[in-house]
């Protein structure tokens, strides 16, 4: 496994930590910026919106660059935004900082995944993707409490500068560890926006995007409200909940590693099994939220099969279209949209039906995710039903090598 893979994971960890940074610093930010707590909460949404909308635009502007050059420039943009946030004296400047860092983060995900595919062999590609995306899992689990601790001890500006320093370290290591791939070997380099956009004419790609959005939406519909559910419905003490969330976070790390090992050979099976299990766990949680053992077991299960589907989701998208930065960045936008939609719909459920509603909402979204897999499952010829491995070679990003295509869409050999 190339060392560069771990460096890419460090970069994603840094940017995910920045995304959730303000959530742990709300009181300090509210006081210093002269605004209310809800307005500080909106800064998370601003970052997510910038990832979803600004990320693809920023990626499109960098298509003609070598991918290593694009990574370096994205780090530079991110560092500028992070420094602006650390120096902000008003809410407007902080919003601008979040827009800059969010757009850089969204584009970074896409380019990092494209580089990951280029520097690894097909036999380890799924595991490599899981390591890069492991930065997302670890950032979600550790980024928020670490930033909160740093903010409480040294102030919120120190926390912002600490993330900037980590990004600078990641940039320095990237310059030495990530190879400078030639233009002809890098998917987006030397290409054009028109050529990249051609991939989006594939209806199956949009179905894959929809699956990813629903997988993440189902998980975050529940995850966003774990704390009030565990305290007000299950009855755990408030001081116990952080420990329970660490258990959930550890489950996501384990699940991500397992899915990474299976994603290449059994992509569709992993996605279908994960969605089915998540439906079960969310339903069990909704029915048994009043029991501590049931709630903890179901929450751990959601951690194992929720966001951990990311490596399989990425593999499916790359096989359906290509492994280039723009496709990966737009995919990241749909994943981010899943976070937003899941949390929003879950909140509507809480307002109308109580704290168990987000769990039911997540279960419904998981079922819808299963339905989006049906067209691909029905199109697969019986001969390929036993394994997904035939498309895991270096050309698997192209539709001709995708085993999920019907026989009539494959090239005829004479």
N, C-alpha and C positions, 0 to 999 in steps of 0.2 A: 504494500500500500504506500504510494508516494507520500512523503512528508507534506507536500503541498496541499493534500486533501485536508489534513488537520488544520493547516493555515487558513484555508477557505472556511472551515467550520468556525475558527476563531473570529473571522470577520463577521459571519452571520450572528454569532453570539453577541458580539459588540453592538451590532445594529438592533438586535432584538432587545437587548438591555436598554438601549436608548429609547426604544419605542415605549416601554413600560416604566421608564425612569420617573416620569412626573406623577405616576400613580402612587408612588411611595413618598412623594415630597409635597403632597397637596397643601398641608397647613402652612409650610414655610413659603411656598410659591405664592399662595393666596395672600399672605401678609405682605411679602416684599413687592409683589406686582400690583397690589391694590385692587384685587378682584375677588370674586366669590369662588367657593369650592367647585360649583358646577362648571364655571368657566375654565378652571384648571383641568377638570375632567374632559372637557372638549378637546384639550390638546392631544389626548390619545387618539381621538377620532380624526383630528387634523392630520396626524402622522399617518394613520391608516389610509385616509383619503389620498394623501400625497403618494403613498406607495402604490395604490391601485391605479391612479390616473397619471401621476407624474413619472412613475417608474417606466412604463412603456414609452413615453415620449422621450425621456432621457436616453433610454436604450436605443431608440431609433436614431438619435443624433450621433450615436457612437458606433453605428454599424460598420463604418469603413475603417475603424481602428482595430489594431491587434487586440485580442482580448485581454492580455496582460496590461497593455496600456490603458484599456478601458477600466480595469480594476483599480489601477493607480489613480486615474482621474476621479473615479467615484469615491475613493477614499479621501481625495483632496476636497471634493464637494461636501462630503459628510463632515469632515473636520471643520470646514468653514461654517457649516450650519451649527455644529455642536459648540464651537467657540462663540458664535453669535448668541446662542441660547445661554451660555455661561455668563456672558456680559450684558444680557438683556436687562433693561431698567423699566420696561413697560410691557404690557400684555401684547401689544401689536408686534414688537420685536420678537417676542417669544413665539408667536404664531408663525412669523416669517421663518424663524429658525426651524420650527417643526416641519414646515413645508419643504425646506431644503433637505433636511436630514431624511425625511420620509421618502422623497423622490429618489435620493441617492440609494437608500436602503432597498427600495423596490427594484431598481435597476441592478443593484449588486447581486441580489438573489438570482436573477436570470443569467447574468454573465458568469457567476460562480458555478452554477450548475452546468453551463456549457463547457467551461474549462474542466470541470470534474470529469465529464464524459470524454473529453479529448485526451486526458493524460492517464486514463486507466484502461486496462484491458476488459473485454466483455465478461471475463470470469469473475471479476471483482467489482463490476460497475454498480450493482445494486448496493453492495456493502459500502462502497465509496460514497454513493449518494446519501446513504443513511448517516454516515459520519459528518458530511457537510451539513445536512439538515439536523444533525444532533446539536449543532449550535443553537438551533431554534428551540429544541427541548430544554437544553441546559439554561439558555437565556430566560426562558419562561419560568423555570423553577428557581434559579439562583439569582438572576439579574435583578428582579424586583426587591427581594430582601436585602441583597448586598448594597444596592443603591439607597434603600431606606436607611440602613445602618450607617452608611457613610454620610448621608444627609443629616441624620440626627446627631452624629458626633462632630461633624465639621461644617455643616451648612450645605444648602442645596447647590450652591455654585461649585463647591468642591466635588460633589457627585457628578456634575456635568463635566468638569475638567478631568475627572478620573476616567470617564468613558472616552473622552477625547484622547487621553494618554494611551488608553488601551487600543484605540483605533490607530494611533500613530505607531504603536508597537507592531500591530498587525500589518500595517502598511510596510514598515521596514522589513519584516520577515517575508512578506509577499514578494518584495523586490528581489530577494535572494532565492526564495524557495520555488516560486511558480515559474515554470519555463516560459520563455518567449516563443510561443508557437508561431510558425510561419503563417503568413496570410492565407495561403492556399489550404492550410490544415485547420484553420479556425472558422467555424460556421458562419459567423456574421461578418468577419473581416473581409473587406473588399467587396462585400455584397451591396445591394441597394434596398431601399425601403420597399420598392415595388416587388422585388423578388421575395423578400421576407413576408410581405403581406399575402402573397399567393397561398401560403399554407392555411390561411384562415378561411379559404373557400371550402374547406373540408368539413362537412356537417358532423362527422364523427369526432372531430377535434372539439367542437362545441359541446357535444355530449360528454366528452371526457372532462371538459372544464366544469360542466354542470355537476358531474359526480363529485369532483373535488370540492366544489363549493358546498354541496350538501353534506359531505363527510365532515368538513370542518364546522359548518353551521350547526349540525346536530350535536357535535361535541361542545361547542361554545355556548349553545343555548342553555345547556346544563351547567358547564364550568363557570360561567359568569355569575351564577347564583349559588354556587356551592356553599359559600360562607353563611348566608342567611338560612339556607336549607338545613345545614348541619347544626346550626345553633337553635333555630326557632322550631324546626320540625323534628329533627332527630334528638335534640337535647344535649348536644356536646357543649362543654364549657368553651367560652370564647378563646381562652388561652390554649386549648387543645387543638383548635382548628388548624393553626399553622403547621403543627406536626402531621396532621392528617393530609394536608396539602403536599407536604414533603413526600409522603407515601405515594400520593397520586403522581407527583413528579418523577419519582423513582420508577414507577410503573411505565411512564411514557418513555423513559430512557431505555428500559429493557425491551419494551414493545418495538421501539424504533430499530434497535439492533437486530431483533428477530425478523422483522419485516424486511430490513435491508438484505438479509441473507436469502430471503425467499422471493424478493420482488422481481428478479430477472426471469426466473424459470416458471413462476406461477403467478404472474401479475394479476390476471382476472380472478383467479381463485382466491388470492389474498384479499383483494378488494371486496369480493362478494362475501367471504367469510367474516371479514372485519365489520362490514356493515350489518350483517345478520347478528353477530355477537353484540355489537353496540346497541342494536334495537332491543335485544334481550336485556342487557345490563341497564339501559335507561328505563325500560319498563319495570324491571325488578326494583330499581331505585325508587321509581314513582309509587309503586305499590307498597314497598316496605321501608319508606323513608323514616317511619317512626321507630324502627328497630335499629339499634346502633351497629350490630354485627352485619345485618343485611345492607345497611347504607354504606358501611366501609367496604364491604366486599364488592358491591356494585360500583362504587366510585373507583376502586382499584381496577376493576374490569374495564371501565370506560377509559382509564388511563392507558391500559394495554392495547386497546383496539380503536382509539379515537384519532387524535392527531398523528399517531404513529403510522398511519397509512400513507404518509407523505412520500416515502421512497417508491411505493407501488404506484401512487398517483403520478409522480414525475415520470416513471418508466412508461406508463401507459400513454401519457401525453407525447413523449418523445417518439414512441413507436408509431403513434397515429399521425404525427406531423413531421417534426425534425428536432434535432437537439440544439438548435440555435438560440441565441440570447433573447430575441424578441418573443418567440413562442414561450420560453420559460418565464419571462417577465410578465407576460399577459396571464399565464397560469398562476403566477404569484398574486396577481391582482384579483383573480377569482377566489383564491384561497383567503385573501384579506377580506373580500366581499362576504365570504362565508362567516368570518368572525363578526363582521358588522351586522349582517342579517340575523344570524343566530342569536346574538345578544339582544338585538332590538325586538325580535319576535318573542323571545323569552321574556323580556320585560313587559310586553303587552299582556302575555299570559299571566304574569304575576299580578298585574293591576286588576285583571278581571276574575281570575280563578284561584289565586293564591300561589304559594311557593312551590307546590308540586307541579304546577303547569309547565315550567321550563323543561322538566324531565320528560313530560308527555310530548312537548313540542320537539325536543331532540329526537325522541323515538319516531315521530311522524316524519321528520326530515331524513332520518336514516332509512326508513322504508322507501321514501321517494328516491333516495340515492340508489337503493337496490333496483328500482324500476329503470333508472337511467342505464343500468348495466345490461338490461334485457336485449336491446337491439344488437349490441356487440355479441352477446352470448348466442343469440339466434342465428347470427351471420357466420359463426365459426363452424367450419366443416367438422364432421364427426372424427375425422382422422387426426385433428389437432386438439381434440377435447382433453386428451390425457396429459398434455404438457404445454406450457407456454415457452419452452426453452428455445425453440427453433428461431426465435427472433431476437435472441440475446447476443448476437454477434455484432461486429463493428458496423454493419449496415442496417441494423434493426431500426434506425430512426426513419428509414424510408418505407413507404407503404408496401412496396413490392416484397419486402422481407418480413412483413407483419403477418403472423400466422392467423390473426383474427380476421383477415380479409377473406371473402369467399373465393372459391377457386376461379371464378370468372374474372376476378380482378388481378390475378397473378399473371406474370409474363409467361407466354407459351414457349416451351423449349422444342426446338426442331431437331 
